[in-house]
Amino acid sequence: MELFNKSGAFIASVLVMVGTLIACQAKENDVPPAPVIEAVAHKLGQHGGAAAERRLREWADQGSIVAKRELGMIYRSKQTRPQDAIRLFEEAARAGDAESAFQLAELYRKDRANAAATLYRQAAEHSHPRAAIRLASLRDGHQDGPPAALK
């Protein structure tokens, strides 16, 4: 009887996995939740997989703010597509993504201080701790004095 219970549990778990795979394939065009997108981006960052990058691009094209941010982070780190990174960060920041606003501010910090300050403020208002610290340091004049937007 114990053997039957173990094999029955095994068969049931296999059926559940098959059902899950079928459901995932049926929803292939749906954008997954943020943790899944971030996991794919993490995998791409570790292994540089073209398939993962392509999937992120698909999700970004479907309007996923998280996918835009993660793809922007990858492009920024590769330094091969800086304009694409900026464009993706801008789109995600306009949609309210605090991390994208922070990343864009970091890119703008030296050459476009006023724009950076505005973006740091946007991210800080969404409880982004590093943005709040950067904004405070700009106000205190620790980075070449505060930009005109903060005077």
TAJO-V117873 format. One line per field, one symbol per residue. ss: DSSP state (2 for helix, 1 for strand, 0 for the rest). burial: 1 if it has 9 or more other ideal C-beta (glycine too) atoms within 8 Angstrom, else 0. A space follows every 10 residues. Layout:
# TAJO-V117873
ss=???
burial=???
This chain:
# TAJO-V117873
ss=0222222222 2222222222 2222220000 0002222222 2222222002 2222222222 2000222222 2222222200 0222222222 2222000222 2222222200 0022222222 2222200022 2222222220 0000000222 0
burial=0000000000 0000000000 0000000000 0000001101 1011100000 0110111011 0101111111 1111110000 0101111111 1110001111 1111101110 0011111111 1111010100 1101101100 0000011000 0
